[in-house]
Amino acid sequence: MRVDVDRDLCESNAVCVGIAPDIFELDDEDLAVVTVDEIPADREADVRQAVQLCPKIALTLREDG
């Protein structure tokens, strides 16, 4: 599983960072970035929650394989 951030939609609410700080962080522009290429299996539930709770719907899951 991978997750993409739509930087045009992101408003730096950092909900994703609060839920999964090992997966998301804010960059120099205060926009969310994903810090891993592939979401570890043991972190998938938190990443799904971050996607669902993003106030601007700026996160998209990609199921690979």
PDB file of N, H, CA, C and O in Angstrom:
ATOM      1  N   MET A   1       0.846  -1.169   0.000  1.00  0.00           N
ATOM      2  CA  MET A   1       0.000   0.000   0.000  1.00  0.00           C
ATOM      3  C   MET A   1       0.893   1.234   0.000  1.00  0.00           C
ATOM      4  O   MET A   1       1.947   1.277   0.635  1.00  0.00           O
ATOM      5  N   ARG A   2       0.429   2.226  -0.734  1.00  0.00           N
ATOM      6  H   ARG A   2      -0.427   2.191  -1.250  1.00  0.00           H
ATOM      7  CA  ARG A   2       1.099   3.528  -0.785  1.00  0.00           C
ATOM      8  C   ARG A   2       0.046   4.604  -0.538  1.00  0.00           C
ATOM      9  O   ARG A   2      -1.154   4.352  -0.654  1.00  0.00           O
ATOM     10  N   VAL A   3       0.503   5.792  -0.200  1.00  0.00           N
ATOM     11  H   VAL A   3       1.477   5.997  -0.106  1.00  0.00           H
ATOM     12  CA  VAL A   3      -0.419   6.903  -0.003  1.00  0.00           C
ATOM     13  C   VAL A   3       0.168   8.130  -0.689  1.00  0.00           C
ATOM     14  O   VAL A   3       1.366   8.398  -0.598  1.00  0.00           O
ATOM     15  N   ASP A   4      -0.693   8.864  -1.370  1.00  0.00           N
ATOM     16  H   ASP A   4      -1.666   8.646  -1.444  1.00  0.00           H
ATOM     17  CA  ASP A   4      -0.293  10.092  -2.064  1.00  0.00           C
ATOM     18  C   ASP A   4      -0.926  11.288  -1.382  1.00  0.00           C
ATOM     19  O   ASP A   4      -2.025  11.197  -0.836  1.00  0.00           O
ATOM     20  N   VAL A   5      -0.219  12.413  -1.420  1.00  0.00           N
ATOM     21  H   VAL A   5       0.674  12.487  -1.864  1.00  0.00           H
ATOM     22  CA  VAL A   5      -0.728  13.674  -0.882  1.00  0.00           C
ATOM     23  C   VAL A   5      -0.987  14.621  -2.046  1.00  0.00           C
ATOM     24  O   VAL A   5      -0.092  14.882  -2.849  1.00  0.00           O
ATOM     25  N   ASP A   6      -2.207  15.134  -2.138  1.00  0.00           N
ATOM     26  H   ASP A   6      -2.935  14.922  -1.486  1.00  0.00           H
ATOM     27  CA  ASP A   6      -2.529  16.164  -3.126  1.00  0.00           C
ATOM     28  C   ASP A   6      -2.150  17.503  -2.504  1.00  0.00           C
ATOM     29  O   ASP A   6      -2.867  18.026  -1.651  1.00  0.00           O
ATOM     30  N   ARG A   7      -1.034  18.045  -2.931  1.00  0.00           N
ATOM     31  H   ARG A   7      -0.452  17.620  -3.624  1.00  0.00           H
ATOM     32  CA  ARG A   7      -0.500  19.270  -2.329  1.00  0.00           C
ATOM     33  C   ARG A   7      -1.374  20.487  -2.627  1.00  0.00           C
ATOM     34  O   ARG A   7      -1.269  21.504  -1.940  1.00  0.00           O
ATOM     35  N   ASP A   8      -2.225  20.398  -3.629  1.00  0.00           N
ATOM     36  H   ASP A   8      -2.311  19.572  -4.187  1.00  0.00           H
ATOM     37  CA  ASP A   8      -3.154  21.498  -3.908  1.00  0.00           C
ATOM     38  C   ASP A   8      -4.306  21.517  -2.902  1.00  0.00           C
ATOM     39  O   ASP A   8      -4.892  22.569  -2.648  1.00  0.00           O
ATOM     40  N   LEU A   9      -4.630  20.357  -2.331  1.00  0.00           N
ATOM     41  H   LEU A   9      -4.154  19.502  -2.537  1.00  0.00           H
ATOM     42  CA  LEU A   9      -5.724  20.271  -1.362  1.00  0.00           C
ATOM     43  C   LEU A   9      -5.251  20.409   0.087  1.00  0.00           C
ATOM     44  O   LEU A   9      -5.998  20.885   0.941  1.00  0.00           O
ATOM     45  N   CYS A  10      -4.026  19.999   0.361  1.00  0.00           N
ATOM     46  H   CYS A  10      -3.418  19.612  -0.333  1.00  0.00           H
ATOM     47  CA  CYS A  10      -3.508  19.999   1.730  1.00  0.00           C
ATOM     48  C   CYS A  10      -3.493  21.415   2.298  1.00  0.00           C
ATOM     49  O   CYS A  10      -3.042  22.358   1.648  1.00  0.00           O
ATOM     50  N   GLU A  11      -3.997  21.541   3.521  1.00  0.00           N
ATOM     51  H   GLU A  11      -4.364  20.775   4.049  1.00  0.00           H
ATOM     52  CA  GLU A  11      -4.012  22.845   4.213  1.00  0.00           C
ATOM     53  C   GLU A  11      -3.226  22.819   5.513  1.00  0.00           C
ATOM     54  O   GLU A  11      -3.457  23.653   6.389  1.00  0.00           O
ATOM     55  N   SER A  12      -2.309  21.884   5.651  1.00  0.00           N
ATOM     56  H   SER A  12      -2.121  21.207   4.939  1.00  0.00           H
ATOM     57  CA  SER A  12      -1.418  21.824   6.805  1.00  0.00           C
ATOM     58  C   SER A  12      -2.146  21.596   8.117  1.00  0.00           C
ATOM     59  O   SER A  12      -1.687  22.061   9.160  1.00  0.00           O
ATOM     60  N   ASN A  13      -3.270  20.891   8.090  1.00  0.00           N
ATOM     61  H   ASN A  13      -3.643  20.513   7.242  1.00  0.00           H
ATOM     62  CA  ASN A  13      -3.978  20.591   9.328  1.00  0.00           C
ATOM     63  C   ASN A  13      -3.201  19.596  10.186  1.00  0.00           C
ATOM     64  O   ASN A  13      -3.375  19.564  11.404  1.00  0.00           O
ATOM     65  N   ALA A  14      -2.369  18.802   9.579  1.00  0.00           N
ATOM     66  H   ALA A  14      -2.228  18.827   8.589  1.00  0.00           H
ATOM     67  CA  ALA A  14      -1.472  17.849  10.241  1.00  0.00           C
ATOM     68  C   ALA A  14      -2.200  16.751  11.015  1.00  0.00           C
ATOM     69  O   ALA A  14      -1.636  16.167  11.940  1.00  0.00           O
ATOM     70  N   VAL A  15      -3.433  16.472  10.648  1.00  0.00           N
ATOM     71  H   VAL A  15      -3.891  16.947   9.896  1.00  0.00           H
ATOM     72  CA  VAL A  15      -4.144  15.359  11.265  1.00  0.00           C
ATOM     73  C   VAL A  15      -3.380  14.066  10.986  1.00  0.00           C
ATOM     74  O   VAL A  15      -3.231  13.225  11.873  1.00  0.00           O
ATOM     75  N   CYS A  16      -2.906  13.913   9.774  1.00  0.00           N
ATOM     76  H   CYS A  16      -3.027  14.596   9.054  1.00  0.00           H
ATOM     77  CA  CYS A  16      -2.165  12.707   9.397  1.00  0.00           C
ATOM     78  C   CYS A  16      -0.884  12.569  10.226  1.00  0.00           C
ATOM     79  O   CYS A  16      -0.527  11.467  10.641  1.00  0.00           O
ATOM     80  N   VAL A  17      -0.207  13.670  10.460  1.00  0.00           N
ATOM     81  H   VAL A  17      -0.497  14.566  10.123  1.00  0.00           H
ATOM     82  CA  VAL A  17       1.015  13.654  11.265  1.00  0.00           C
ATOM     83  C   VAL A  17       0.702  13.236  12.700  1.00  0.00           C
ATOM     84  O   VAL A  17       1.472  12.500  13.317  1.00  0.00           O
ATOM     85  N   GLY A  18      -0.412  13.698  13.223  1.00  0.00           N
ATOM     86  H   GLY A  18      -1.038  14.296  12.722  1.00  0.00           H
ATOM     87  CA  GLY A  18      -0.808  13.328  14.572  1.00  0.00           C
ATOM     88  C   GLY A  18      -1.137  11.856  14.703  1.00  0.00           C
ATOM     89  O   GLY A  18      -0.887  11.253  15.747  1.00  0.00           O
ATOM     90  N   ILE A  19      -1.695  11.271  13.653  1.00  0.00           N
ATOM     91  H   ILE A  19      -1.898  11.761  12.806  1.00  0.00           H
ATOM     92  CA  ILE A  19      -2.084   9.860  13.682  1.00  0.00           C
ATOM     93  C   ILE A  19      -0.897   8.947  13.382  1.00  0.00           C
ATOM     94  O   ILE A  19      -0.727   7.914  14.030  1.00  0.00           O
ATOM     95  N   ALA A  20      -0.086   9.320  12.414  1.00  0.00           N
ATOM     96  H   ALA A  20      -0.223  10.159  11.887  1.00  0.00           H
ATOM     97  CA  ALA A  20       1.032   8.462  11.993  1.00  0.00           C
ATOM     98  C   ALA A  20       2.288   9.301  11.743  1.00  0.00           C
ATOM     99  O   ALA A  20       2.685   9.497  10.594  1.00  0.00           O
ATOM    100  N   PRO A  21       2.914   9.795  12.815  1.00  0.00           N
ATOM    101  CA  PRO A  21       4.080  10.663  12.645  1.00  0.00           C
ATOM    102  C   PRO A  21       5.295   9.963  12.042  1.00  0.00           C
ATOM    103  O   PRO A  21       6.231  10.622  11.589  1.00  0.00           O
ATOM    104  N   ASP A  22       5.282   8.638  12.035  1.00  0.00           N
ATOM    105  H   ASP A  22       4.522   8.103  12.403  1.00  0.00           H
ATOM    106  CA  ASP A  22       6.360   7.896  11.404  1.00  0.00           C
ATOM    107  C   ASP A  22       6.146   7.737   9.902  1.00  0.00           C
ATOM    108  O   ASP A  22       7.036   7.261   9.197  1.00  0.00           O
ATOM    109  N   ILE A  23       4.977   8.130   9.413  1.00  0.00           N
ATOM    110  H   ILE A  23       4.255   8.517   9.986  1.00  0.00           H
ATOM    111  CA  ILE A  23       4.638   8.006   7.994  1.00  0.00           C
ATOM    112  C   ILE A  23       4.509   9.379   7.331  1.00  0.00           C
ATOM    113  O   ILE A  23       4.879   9.543   6.168  1.00  0.00           O
ATOM    114  N   PHE A  24       3.989  10.361   8.063  1.00  0.00           N
ATOM    115  H   PHE A  24       3.690  10.229   9.008  1.00  0.00           H
ATOM    116  CA  PHE A  24       3.757  11.701   7.521  1.00  0.00           C
ATOM    117  C   PHE A  24       4.546  12.737   8.308  1.00  0.00           C
ATOM    118  O   PHE A  24       4.795  12.573   9.503  1.00  0.00           O
ATOM    119  N   GLU A  25       4.933  13.801   7.622  1.00  0.00           N
ATOM    120  H   GLU A  25       4.731  13.934   6.651  1.00  0.00           H
ATOM    121  CA  GLU A  25       5.494  14.972   8.279  1.00  0.00           C
ATOM    122  C   GLU A  25       5.148  16.193   7.445  1.00  0.00           C
ATOM    123  O   GLU A  25       4.718  16.069   6.298  1.00  0.00           O
ATOM    124  N   LEU A  26       5.336  17.366   8.019  1.00  0.00           N
ATOM    125  H   LEU A  26       5.685  17.467   8.951  1.00  0.00           H
ATOM    126  CA  LEU A  26       5.130  18.602   7.274  1.00  0.00           C
ATOM    127  C   LEU A  26       6.469  19.066   6.733  1.00  0.00           C
ATOM    128  O   LEU A  26       7.483  19.027   7.431  1.00  0.00           O
ATOM    129  N   ASP A  27       6.465  19.506   5.482  1.00  0.00           N
ATOM    130  H   ASP A  27       5.642  19.538   4.914  1.00  0.00           H
ATOM    131  CA  ASP A  27       7.705  19.973   4.867  1.00  0.00           C
ATOM    132  C   ASP A  27       7.921  21.459   5.147  1.00  0.00           C
ATOM    133  O   ASP A  27       7.218  22.048   5.968  1.00  0.00           O
ATOM    134  N   ASP A  28       8.878  22.052   4.474  1.00  0.00           N
ATOM    135  H   ASP A  28       9.449  21.573   3.807  1.00  0.00           H
ATOM    136  CA  ASP A  28       9.207  23.467   4.687  1.00  0.00           C
ATOM    137  C   ASP A  28       8.066  24.407   4.321  1.00  0.00           C
ATOM    138  O   ASP A  28       8.020  25.544   4.792  1.00  0.00           O
ATOM    139  N   GLU A  29       7.151  23.940   3.489  1.00  0.00           N
ATOM    140  H   GLU A  29       7.189  23.016   3.107  1.00  0.00           H
ATOM    141  CA  GLU A  29       5.983  24.734   3.104  1.00  0.00           C
ATOM    142  C   GLU A  29       4.783  24.412   3.993  1.00  0.00           C
ATOM    143  O   GLU A  29       3.670  24.872   3.733  1.00  0.00           O
ATOM    144  N   ASP A  30       5.014  23.620   5.041  1.00  0.00           N
ATOM    145  H   ASP A  30       5.917  23.247   5.252  1.00  0.00           H
ATOM    146  CA  ASP A  30       3.971  23.169   5.960  1.00  0.00           C
ATOM    147  C   ASP A  30       2.890  22.333   5.279  1.00  0.00           C
ATOM    148  O   ASP A  30       1.730  22.355   5.688  1.00  0.00           O
ATOM    149  N   LEU A  31       3.275  21.602   4.247  1.00  0.00           N
ATOM    150  H   LEU A  31       4.218  21.584   3.914  1.00  0.00           H
ATOM    151  CA  LEU A  31       2.368  20.672   3.580  1.00  0.00           C
ATOM    152  C   LEU A  31       2.793  19.253   3.919  1.00  0.00           C
ATOM    153  O   LEU A  31       3.979  18.981   4.107  1.00  0.00           O
ATOM    154  N   ALA A  32       1.835  18.361   3.994  1.00  0.00           N
ATOM    155  H   ALA A  32       0.871  18.582   3.841  1.00  0.00           H
ATOM    156  CA  ALA A  32       2.124  16.978   4.356  1.00  0.00           C
ATOM    157  C   ALA A  32       2.925  16.282   3.264  1.00  0.00           C
ATOM    158  O   ALA A  32       2.694  16.477   2.070  1.00  0.00           O
ATOM    159  N   VAL A  33       3.859  15.479   3.704  1.00  0.00           N
ATOM    160  H   VAL A  33       4.047  15.321   4.673  1.00  0.00           H
ATOM    161  CA  VAL A  33       4.620  14.601   2.814  1.00  0.00           C
ATOM    162  C   VAL A  33       4.662  13.217   3.448  1.00  0.00           C
ATOM    163  O   VAL A  33       4.581  13.069   4.668  1.00  0.00           O
ATOM    164  N   VAL A  34       4.789  12.218   2.598  1.00  0.00           N
ATOM    165  H   VAL A  34       4.854  12.339   1.607  1.00  0.00           H
ATOM    166  CA  VAL A  34       4.905  10.837   3.048  1.00  0.00           C
ATOM    167  C   VAL A  34       6.388  10.521   3.147  1.00  0.00           C
ATOM    168  O   VAL A  34       7.144  10.779   2.210  1.00  0.00           O
ATOM    169  N   THR A  35       6.808   9.963   4.276  1.00  0.00           N
ATOM    170  H   THR A  35       6.194   9.754   5.037  1.00  0.00           H
ATOM    171  CA  THR A  35       8.232   9.730   4.521  1.00  0.00           C
ATOM    172  C   THR A  35       8.702   8.326   4.157  1.00  0.00           C
ATOM    173  O   THR A  35       9.885   8.014   4.300  1.00  0.00           O
ATOM    174  N   VAL A  36       7.788   7.475   3.688  1.00  0.00           N
ATOM    175  H   VAL A  36       6.828   7.728   3.573  1.00  0.00           H
ATOM    176  CA  VAL A  36       8.147   6.111   3.287  1.00  0.00           C
ATOM    177  C   VAL A  36       7.571   5.832   1.904  1.00  0.00           C
ATOM    178  O   VAL A  36       6.568   6.427   1.511  1.00  0.00           O
ATOM    179  N   ASP A  37       8.204   4.935   1.176  1.00  0.00           N
ATOM    180  H   ASP A  37       9.019   4.452   1.496  1.00  0.00           H
ATOM    181  CA  ASP A  37       7.685   4.563  -0.145  1.00  0.00           C
ATOM    182  C   ASP A  37       6.510   3.609  -0.025  1.00  0.00           C
ATOM    183  O   ASP A  37       5.488   3.772  -0.691  1.00  0.00           O
ATOM    184  N   GLU A  38       6.667   2.625   0.819  1.00  0.00           N
ATOM    185  H   GLU A  38       7.497   2.492   1.361  1.00  0.00           H
ATOM    186  CA  GLU A  38       5.645   1.588   1.000  1.00  0.00           C
ATOM    187  C   GLU A  38       5.215   1.604   2.464  1.00  0.00           C
ATOM    188  O   GLU A  38       6.053   1.637   3.365  1.00  0.00           O
ATOM    189  N   ILE A  39       3.908   1.579   2.693  1.00  0.00           N
ATOM    190  H   ILE A  39       3.227   1.552   1.961  1.00  0.00           H
ATOM    191  CA  ILE A  39       3.387   1.594   4.057  1.00  0.00           C
ATOM    192  C   ILE A  39       3.599   0.209   4.670  1.00  0.00           C
ATOM    193  O   ILE A  39       3.128  -0.782   4.113  1.00  0.00           O
ATOM    194  N   PRO A  40       4.297   0.118   5.807  1.00  0.00           N
ATOM    195  CA  PRO A  40       4.469  -1.182   6.456  1.00  0.00           C
ATOM    196  C   PRO A  40       3.113  -1.771   6.854  1.00  0.00           C
ATOM    197  O   PRO A  40       2.193  -1.043   7.227  1.00  0.00           O
ATOM    198  N   ALA A  41       3.006  -3.075   6.771  1.00  0.00           N
ATOM    199  H   ALA A  41       3.754  -3.666   6.468  1.00  0.00           H
ATOM    200  CA  ALA A  41       1.734  -3.749   7.056  1.00  0.00           C
ATOM    201  C   ALA A  41       1.199  -3.409   8.437  1.00  0.00           C
ATOM    202  O   ALA A  41      -0.013  -3.289   8.619  1.00  0.00           O
ATOM    203  N   ASP A  42       2.083  -3.254   9.409  1.00  0.00           N
ATOM    204  H   ASP A  42       3.067  -3.351   9.261  1.00  0.00           H
ATOM    205  CA  ASP A  42       1.633  -2.971  10.767  1.00  0.00           C
ATOM    206  C   ASP A  42       1.197  -1.518  10.974  1.00  0.00           C
ATOM    207  O   ASP A  42       0.730  -1.163  12.056  1.00  0.00           O
ATOM    208  N   ARG A  43       1.345  -0.682   9.953  1.00  0.00           N
ATOM    209  H   ARG A  43       1.724  -0.971   9.073  1.00  0.00           H
ATOM    210  CA  ARG A  43       0.955   0.726  10.034  1.00  0.00           C
ATOM    211  C   ARG A  43      -0.246   1.047   9.144  1.00  0.00           C
ATOM    212  O   ARG A  43      -0.719   2.183   9.126  1.00  0.00           O
ATOM    213  N   GLU A  44      -0.740   0.050   8.406  1.00  0.00           N
ATOM    214  H   GLU A  44      -0.356  -0.873   8.420  1.00  0.00           H
ATOM    215  CA  GLU A  44      -1.823   0.273   7.450  1.00  0.00           C
ATOM    216  C   GLU A  44      -3.095   0.799   8.106  1.00  0.00           C
ATOM    217  O   GLU A  44      -3.751   1.676   7.544  1.00  0.00           O
ATOM    218  N   ALA A  45      -3.456   0.293   9.263  1.00  0.00           N
ATOM    219  H   ALA A  45      -2.923  -0.420   9.719  1.00  0.00           H
ATOM    220  CA  ALA A  45      -4.692   0.735   9.927  1.00  0.00           C
ATOM    221  C   ALA A  45      -4.624   2.215  10.273  1.00  0.00           C
ATOM    222  O   ALA A  45      -5.597   2.943  10.074  1.00  0.00           O
ATOM    223  N   ASP A  46      -3.478   2.670  10.793  1.00  0.00           N
ATOM    224  H   ASP A  46      -2.688   2.079  10.954  1.00  0.00           H
ATOM    225  CA  ASP A  46      -3.346   4.095  11.129  1.00  0.00           C
ATOM    226  C   ASP A  46      -3.348   4.969   9.879  1.00  0.00           C
ATOM    227  O   ASP A  46      -3.916   6.061   9.886  1.00  0.00           O
ATOM    228  N   VAL A  47      -2.720   4.497   8.813  1.00  0.00           N
ATOM    229  H   VAL A  47      -2.259   3.609   8.808  1.00  0.00           H
ATOM    230  CA  VAL A  47      -2.702   5.273   7.577  1.00  0.00           C
ATOM    231  C   VAL A  47      -4.112   5.370   6.997  1.00  0.00           C
ATOM    232  O   VAL A  47      -4.513   6.429   6.513  1.00  0.00           O
ATOM    233  N   ARG A  48      -4.856   4.281   7.045  1.00  0.00           N
ATOM    234  H   ARG A  48      -4.531   3.421   7.438  1.00  0.00           H
ATOM    235  CA  ARG A  48      -6.252   4.328   6.582  1.00  0.00           C
ATOM    236  C   ARG A  48      -7.054   5.343   7.411  1.00  0.00           C
ATOM    237  O   ARG A  48      -7.866   6.090   6.866  1.00  0.00           O
ATOM    238  N   GLN A  49      -6.824   5.364   8.713  1.00  0.00           N
ATOM    239  H   GLN A  49      -6.165   4.757   9.156  1.00  0.00           H
ATOM    240  CA  GLN A  49      -7.511   6.328   9.568  1.00  0.00           C
ATOM    241  C   GLN A  49      -7.116   7.757   9.200  1.00  0.00           C
ATOM    242  O   GLN A  49      -7.972   8.640   9.154  1.00  0.00           O
ATOM    243  N   ALA A  50      -5.844   7.992   8.940  1.00  0.00           N
ATOM    244  H   ALA A  50      -5.149   7.275   8.977  1.00  0.00           H
ATOM    245  CA  ALA A  50      -5.380   9.323   8.546  1.00  0.00           C
ATOM    246  C   ALA A  50      -6.052   9.765   7.250  1.00  0.00           C
ATOM    247  O   ALA A  50      -6.458  10.920   7.120  1.00  0.00           O
ATOM    248  N   VAL A  51      -6.169   8.849   6.293  1.00  0.00           N
ATOM    249  H   VAL A  51      -5.839   7.910   6.398  1.00  0.00           H
ATOM    250  CA  VAL A  51      -6.829   9.161   5.023  1.00  0.00           C
ATOM    251  C   VAL A  51      -8.294   9.527   5.265  1.00  0.00           C
ATOM    252  O   VAL A  51      -8.794  10.506   4.711  1.00  0.00           O
ATOM    253  N   GLN A  52      -8.971   8.743   6.089  1.00  0.00           N
ATOM    254  H   GLN A  52      -8.565   7.947   6.539  1.00  0.00           H
ATOM    255  CA  GLN A  52     -10.391   8.988   6.360  1.00  0.00           C
ATOM    256  C   GLN A  52     -10.620  10.292   7.111  1.00  0.00           C
ATOM    257  O   GLN A  52     -11.636  10.954   6.899  1.00  0.00           O
ATOM    258  N   LEU A  53      -9.697  10.669   7.981  1.00  0.00           N
ATOM    259  H   LEU A  53      -8.871  10.131   8.153  1.00  0.00           H
ATOM    260  CA  LEU A  53      -9.897  11.850   8.824  1.00  0.00           C
ATOM    261  C   LEU A  53      -9.293  13.132   8.264  1.00  0.00           C
ATOM    262  O   LEU A  53      -9.435  14.193   8.871  1.00  0.00           O
ATOM    263  N   CYS A  54      -8.626  13.054   7.127  1.00  0.00           N
ATOM    264  H   CYS A  54      -8.511  12.192   6.633  1.00  0.00           H
ATOM    265  CA  CYS A  54      -8.059  14.271   6.526  1.00  0.00           C
ATOM    266  C   CYS A  54      -9.188  15.253   6.228  1.00  0.00           C
ATOM    267  O   CYS A  54     -10.088  14.936   5.450  1.00  0.00           O
ATOM    268  N   PRO A  55      -9.155  16.442   6.834  1.00  0.00           N
ATOM    269  CA  PRO A  55     -10.250  17.400   6.663  1.00  0.00           C
ATOM    270  C   PRO A  55     -10.432  17.888   5.219  1.00  0.00           C
ATOM    271  O   PRO A  55     -11.531  18.297   4.842  1.00  0.00           O
ATOM    272  N   LYS A  56      -9.386  17.850   4.426  1.00  0.00           N
ATOM    273  H   LYS A  56      -8.493  17.518   4.733  1.00  0.00           H
ATOM    274  CA  LYS A  56      -9.448  18.340   3.047  1.00  0.00           C
ATOM    275  C   LYS A  56      -9.440  17.227   2.009  1.00  0.00           C
ATOM    276  O   LYS A  56      -9.377  17.495   0.809  1.00  0.00           O
ATOM    277  N   ILE A  57      -9.504  15.973   2.467  1.00  0.00           N
ATOM    278  H   ILE A  57      -9.556  15.755   3.441  1.00  0.00           H
ATOM    279  CA  ILE A  57      -9.486  14.807   1.572  1.00  0.00           C
ATOM    280  C   ILE A  57      -8.285  14.891   0.621  1.00  0.00           C
ATOM    281  O   ILE A  57      -8.406  14.655  -0.581  1.00  0.00           O
ATOM    282  N   ALA A  58      -7.129  15.232   1.190  1.00  0.00           N
ATOM    283  H   ALA A  58      -7.031  15.423   2.166  1.00  0.00           H
ATOM    284  CA  ALA A  58      -5.911  15.416   0.410  1.00  0.00           C
ATOM    285  C   ALA A  58      -5.078  14.146   0.293  1.00  0.00           C
ATOM    286  O   ALA A  58      -4.062  14.136  -0.403  1.00  0.00           O
ATOM    287  N   LEU A  59      -5.494  13.074   0.965  1.00  0.00           N
ATOM    288  H   LEU A  59      -6.319  13.082   1.530  1.00  0.00           H
ATOM    289  CA  LEU A  59      -4.736  11.825   0.945  1.00  0.00           C
ATOM    290  C   LEU A  59      -5.475  10.762   0.146  1.00  0.00           C
ATOM    291  O   LEU A  59      -6.695  10.629   0.246  1.00  0.00           O
ATOM    292  N   THR A  60      -4.722  10.008  -0.646  1.00  0.00           N
ATOM    293  H   THR A  60      -3.731  10.117  -0.727  1.00  0.00           H
ATOM    294  CA  THR A  60      -5.299   8.941  -1.466  1.00  0.00           C
ATOM    295  C   THR A  60      -4.481   7.671  -1.267  1.00  0.00           C
ATOM    296  O   THR A  60      -3.256   7.680  -1.389  1.00  0.00           O
ATOM    297  N   LEU A  61      -5.175   6.581  -0.961  1.00  0.00           N
ATOM    298  H   LEU A  61      -6.170   6.573  -0.862  1.00  0.00           H
ATOM    299  CA  LEU A  61      -4.511   5.280  -0.849  1.00  0.00           C
ATOM    300  C   LEU A  61      -4.371   4.653  -2.212  1.00  0.00           C
ATOM    301  O   LEU A  61      -5.249   4.786  -3.065  1.00  0.00           O
ATOM    302  N   ARG A  62      -3.252   3.963  -2.416  1.00  0.00           N
ATOM    303  H   ARG A  62      -2.539   3.855  -1.723  1.00  0.00           H
ATOM    304  CA  ARG A  62      -3.048   3.164  -3.624  1.00  0.00           C
ATOM    305  C   ARG A  62      -2.710   1.756  -3.176  1.00  0.00           C
ATOM    306  O   ARG A  62      -1.675   1.518  -2.553  1.00  0.00           O
ATOM    307  N   GLU A  63      -3.577   0.845  -3.495  1.00  0.00           N
ATOM    308  H   GLU A  63      -4.417   1.038  -4.001  1.00  0.00           H
ATOM    309  CA  GLU A  63      -3.345  -0.568  -3.173  1.00  0.00           C
ATOM    310  C   GLU A  63      -2.509  -1.162  -4.304  1.00  0.00           C
ATOM    311  O   GLU A  63      -2.980  -1.265  -5.437  1.00  0.00           O
ATOM    312  N   ASP A  64      -1.304  -1.543  -4.006  1.00  0.00           N
ATOM    313  H   ASP A  64      -0.922  -1.459  -3.086  1.00  0.00           H
ATOM    314  CA  ASP A  64      -0.413  -2.130  -5.018  1.00  0.00           C
ATOM    315  C   ASP A  64      -0.517  -3.643  -4.970  1.00  0.00           C
ATOM    316  O   ASP A  64      -0.626  -4.250  -3.905  1.00  0.00           O
ATOM    317  N   GLY A  65      -0.479  -4.223  -6.139  1.00  0.00           N
ATOM    318  H   GLY A  65      -0.391  -3.730  -7.005  1.00  0.00           H
ATOM    319  CA  GLY A  65      -0.464  -5.679  -6.217  1.00  0.00           C
ATOM    320  C   GLY A  65      -1.813  -6.207  -6.146  1.00  0.00           C
ATOM    321  O   GLY A  65      -2.004  -7.422  -6.196  1.00  0.00           O
TER     322      GLY A  65
END
